[in-house]
């Protein structure tokens, strides 16, 4: 499978790319940090030559999205799937968030999700099918608590996936959503148990566990769509 993975210079996107290549898939790496992206591509190609290509870019920029899809098609001749793991964060309460912070958040998490999907969709339709998978936060599902901006953007991505699924099903395009609880995103792929536990209860997921869920969804037979997977640590209280 040839997979375009956004947000792949670090975090869940990077781990997903590593697991995908280890499983024999080829990946197009897209993220804004060009130097880190190129280093990761070289690392992956050192293990499996020709299995990774770096396509630096920002999902919030239309031209970058189109360029990443083009890079994948030129490198591999095909793209089977998109995994959108790009995202950002604003911690401040809504009334205190700066306008530039809000704009950046919306541009990356909402506009970015729309644009990268739009960029790859014509190819998936032309080839007779494929998969689009977005990673989302739990506050897109449970909206009763802050941070407000996070609930807003994750709700938008949820609505987009739920509607797009119906629009493109007849063209063989599968659209899925992975809704995530708390993730140890800044820690190693498989951190020490103490990192994931609090007072003996599992409070965070590892990046490796999320990547495994991504590859499971991508590996379903043609015609079988996992509409959504909600992945949470057992000890998380909401």
Secondary structure, DSSP 8 states (H G I E B T S, - for coil): -EEEEESTTSHHHHHHHHHHHHTT-EEEEE-S-HHHHHHHHHHHHHHSTTSEEE----TTSHHHHHHHHHHHHHHHS---EEEE-------S-GGGS-HHHHHHHHIIIIIHHHHHHHHHHHHHHHTT-EEEEEEEEGGGT--SSS-HHHHHHHHHHHHHHHHHHHHHGGGTEEEEEEEE--B-TTS-TT--HHHHEETTEE--B-HHHHHHHHHHHHTS-TT----EEEE--TT---
